[in-house]
Amino acid sequence: MRPVVLLDGGLGQEIYRRAANVSSALWSVAVMHEQPDVVTAVHSDFIRAGAKTLSLNTYAATPSRLLQHGQLEQLATIHQHAFELLGQAVKATGACVDIAGCLPPLAGSYQGQPARSFEDLRDEYSVLVKQQAVADVLLIETMTNTLEACAACAAASELGKPFSVAFRLEADGKLRSGETLAEAVAAVSPYSPTAVMLNCCDPELISAAMPELVKLHPCVGGYANAFKSVEAMARGGLVDALEAREDISPQAYVAHVRQWLADGATVIGGCCEITPEHVRHIVETLADDYEFIRFSQWPEPNS
């Protein structure tokens, strides 16, 4: 059977959806403080669904965002707590999975080109990499411009572990910065990421772009969201303002995933609003044709 890396789904959104009475610009990190059992339960459900690579709940815990909300001194504590809660889920399930560190956009999702230097961005990502150094792999996610993506790649590559970089596409098939997919892949290729992916955009956009992406990098993949629109959050709103698409059922999502795999994708998973049930349906539907593996099991480039 053909090996395929299987990530988890929309961790932060699933945590936030299950939590009671939490409304915060730091969303799932706030839940981790107030309702840690919810975080462990979500990790456990994704593992039991069949995910082989599980992300830390640290997407909102960048130095920039913590500083903005007066919590920068909590950086190390938050990351340690995230490792502990995911570790509890791994222990409870007895599963053999990868723990993936998370390198997100530093100031917030769905923004354009940051008004910062490459060196400044790289240094902040290096702080995150240091906090996540014991992770098995690193996932650079939801990149909207090549400046930030390259800075994250530079920091991640210093760790010497497998890492991927995932770009978000807009409706026109380009990054929010206006850069094309080909330009984005060319920019990060010198850092030799294990995989280049597309994430946190409509599954239809990933399906349209996957044939091009497979020609641009040896290992590619996708993990879509199921939001109606992200514009409210892009304008600075809270995650509360986001609405899920009712038409992206587990069955509908698997149809897209099946197409990505047919086009040559080798890493799949889900982003916001893609639940453990979606991941379970991927496994149940495709297990006869694919062997689902951990990210660290995929051969390194040029190996």
Buried (B, 14 or more C-beta within 10 A) or exposed (E): EEEBBBBBBBBBBBBBBBBEEBEBBBBBBBBBBEBBEBBBBBBBBBBBBBBBBBBBBBBBBBBBBBEBBEBEEBBEEBBEBBBEBBEBBBEBBEBEBBBBBBBBBBBBBBBEBBEBEEEEBBBBBBBBBBBBEEBBBBBBBBBBBBBBBBBBBBBBBBBEBBBBBBBBBBEEEBBBBEBBBEEBBBBBBEBEBBBBBBBBBBBEBBBBBBEBBBEBBEBBBBBBBBBBEBEBBBEEEBBEEBEBBEEBBBEBBBEBBBBBBEBBBBBBBBBBBBBBBBBBBBBEBBEEEBEBBBBBEBEEBEE
